[in-house]
Amino acid sequence: MRVFLDFFLRTEHVTFVANSKTMAYTHLLVEKSEQIAEITINRPDKLNALNREVIDQLSRCFQELEQDGSVRCIILTGAGEKAFVAGADISEFANFSVEQGRDLSEEGHRKLFSLVEELNKPVIAAVNGFALGGGLELAMGCHIRIASDNARMGLPEVSLGVIPGYGGTQRLPRLVGKGRAMEMITTAQMINAETALNYGLVNHVVPQAELMDKAHEIAGKIIKNSPTAIGFAIQAVNALDNKEVDGFQEEIELFGEAFGTGDFKEGTTAFLEKRKPDFKGN
Ligand code: COA
């Protein structure tokens, strides 16, 4: 499959339609197989930088996959061997006013970064090279991050006279601790994959050739479980970052709600009958 994809990656603006129900995207390759969807951001000549069009397409694609009952886990990666995403597209905002800058950030949060974090299906970021600025912020919006050994991560925004605007000032300290985040943000320096692993910014580091296999291995474990319970679990864990919600109370409510689902009946019945559950996601 990788060989097949590599063929397409050499050409920019390729539309890959996985099946008749999948919408066409000029900057994304989308492939679905056995309940796992793979999204590849396909703008390799610009190191997959996020311009407005890419953000719009990712937003639509994630919403579509969330509604797609045949998909239970999503893997997000970048085209080529060099970059996951090298950041927001600098050429697009270089002349922005204060209002335009604020709107760019607000729109990005709403359309993509918070959308991904709150998606009811797990999203795995397979970081296959540079994940800088908006690229690292996108990976941090995902639920699980794994990296290839050549990956380099950083938030270089202050070197451009701006600050991280797609959640980086909030999600990085939550993942690596405030001290490390302050150092990464104020020095604008990149860290390598080994340091990212040591910081807890990524869960696994593997040779680049094994990255997608590792992502699929994790996805394969996820899709065996109840999609409904996974959606509830994501919501409960995300309550940690929501100051308006008591996370423990959220957990209590969602725990109770789970008892009313078909997946709970199936999971417990299958256990008692000593068979594998057949979860329908209801
Ligand atoms: N926005 C727009 N274009 C970008 C980009 C970005 N964030 N990152 C890379 N590109 C473009 C480059 O302009 C170049 O385009 P060109 O060939 O038309 O000139 C192309 O991608 C390849 O990048 P290049 O800089 O030549 O690759 P490199 O291997 O020398 O350097 C990086 C790689 C990642 C170190 C370097 O591209 C970089 O510093 N990018 C910006 C990172 C950044 O600051 N991101 C945060 C934005 S808020």
Boltz pocket constraint, residues with backbone or C-beta under 6 A from the ligand:
constraints:
  - pocket:
      binder: B
      contacts: [[A, 44], [A, 45], [A, 46], [A, 47], [A, 49], [A, 86], [A, 87], [A, 88], [A, 89], [A, 90], [A, 91], [A, 130], [A, 132], [A, 133], [A, 134], [A, 156], [A, 157], [A, 160]]
      max_distance: 6.0
